[in-house]
Amino acid sequence: MPNVIKNELNPIQERPPLNERVSGFFRKKMSKDYDISYVHHIIFWSIYFMFNTLRWGHVHNDLLYSLKTNLVGFPIHIALSYFNVYYLMPKYIYTRKYVSYALLILASLLIMLLVKFNVTYYFVSTNVMPEAPEVVDTMTLNYAITTMLGELYVISFVTAIKITVDWLRETNKLHDLEKRQLMTELKFLRSQVSPHFFFNTLNNIYSLTLEKSDNAPEVVLKLSELMRYLLYAANKPKQSLKKEIDCIQNYIDLERIRFDDSLEVNLELSGILENKKISPMLLVPLIENCFKHGANQNIGNIFIDIKIKVEKDMLYFKVSNTMPKKRKKKKSSTKNSGIGLSNVKKRLELGYGQNDYDLKIYEKEKMFHVELKLKV
């Protein structure tokens, strides 16, 4: 027999598809979007400093005084804010030592109060609180409360930003992890299809070789074409609908050879099939299911009807097969349909949105029907 099967396996590792390289780039970019560098800190405090200086300059009608007080206050703001978010919170809040945290915050505010009062009094103005109705040149209760509340406001503002950024970063990591788990599960489901599919086809070849059928070489050739599709196309997230249908036709040709005249298959195609994408090996298990649970268990003539129609961006797929004349009673035929149907259901759930598909499995008029409406 001539050598008709070509070995197209490439020992050199190929580059990942363009869509995988692009998605990988954006995953890396998103993971860096929430990283805070020293540049972000400088920009934040610079904008905050200018805003505060202009604000209090307008309140006091003295821009120079506002500039001096902010030059005194902002190092204290920064020190307390960073002390809180990078030391106190990780050590006490995250470990649920709330009482210790509250006491240390209060102590920090009291130290800040003493430092700010003395620096302002000796280096800026003896009137440490010009917005008050009277001159404040001593440590009063009103000054202490107002200053500590103002400092607490700054600490809370910075802490809120830090918590928000941390939450966004963790959420992004969680989404990325979910996507990776989803892709891993999808790849596993695709890997289930191939062995299951080849197992049945190799059984067909085995039967033909036992009978020493002249159809065996043609079956092997058809199988090689199916293997080529599985090896190169099924690794992609989406594949051409036209190639999926070609794979279906090859599979039907294989089964026609095995069943000969006892099998009648009607395949109807309509609509524009080009430029439509579908998850690879999604429809083939539905066709395979007809032969496994219909033709293989039937005695006499077998009829399988396949209709594939595309309207705009929707695929309408329906496959029907005659049911076995004699079979064991089962609680639910749809729940015990084998690996093929359960695999397709799971892949639809993982790979498509809830509104992107509709799968129906039912029995009617001694026929087993599977209908799939899918966005392509």
KANORKA-V870027 format. One line per field, one symbol per residue. phi: phi as a letter, one per 30 degrees, with the letter a starting at -180 (. if undefined). psi: psi as a letter, one per 20 degrees, with the letter a starting at -180 (. if undefined). burial: I if it has 9 or more other ideal C-beta (glycine too) atoms within 8 Angstrom, else O. A space follows every 50 residues. Layout:
BEGIN
phi = ???
psi = ???
burial = ???
END
This chain:
BEGIN
phi = .ddcccdcdcddddddeedddddddddddddcdcdccddddddedddddd ddddddddddhaddddddddddddededdddddddcbddddcddcicddd dddddddddddedddddddddcccadddbddddbdcbbdcdddddddddd dddddddddddddddddddddddddddddddddddddddddddedddded dddddedddddhdddeeddddddddddddddccddddbbddddddddddd ddeddddddhddcbbccccbjdcdiccaddhcdedddeddddccddccbj dbbbcbbbbcbhcbcccbbbbddedbaddbdadddbcjdeddddeddddd cbddccabcbbacahibcbbcbcbdb
psi = pqniopojpoippqqqqghhhghhghghghhihjporhghgggghggggg ghghghhhgiknhgghgghhhghhhgggggghhghiggghhgghjkmhgh ggghgghghgggggggggggghifqhnimhiqirpojrnrggggggghhg hhggggggggggggggggghggggggghgghghghghghhhhggggghgg ghhgggghhhilqiighhggghhhhhhgghhhhiiqhqrphghghhgghg gghghhhgiciipopooppqroiqkpqqpqkhhghhghhghgifghjqpb qppppppoppodkppopppqqqqqhpqqpqgohhiljahgghgggghghh iqrhjiroppprpplkqpqpppppp.
burial = OOOOOOOOOOOOOOOOOOOOIOOIOOIOOIIOOIOOOOOOIOOIIOOIIO OIIIIIIOOIOOOOIIIIIIOIIIOIIIOIIIIIIOIIIOOIIOOOIOOO IOOIIOOIIIOIIOIIIOIIIOOIIOOIIOOIOOOIOOOOOIIIOIIIOO IIOIIOOIIOIIOOIOOIIOOIIOOIOOIOOIOOIIOOIIOIIIOIIIOI IIOIIOIIIOOOOOOIIOIIIIIIIIIIIIIOIIOOOOIIIIIIIIIIII IIIIIIIIIOOOIOIOIOOOOOIOOIOIIIIIIIIIIIIIIIIIIOOIOO OIIIIIIIIIOOOIIIIIIIIIIIOOOOOOOOOOOOIIOIIIIIIIIIOI OIOOOOIOIOIOOOOOIIIIIIIIOI
END
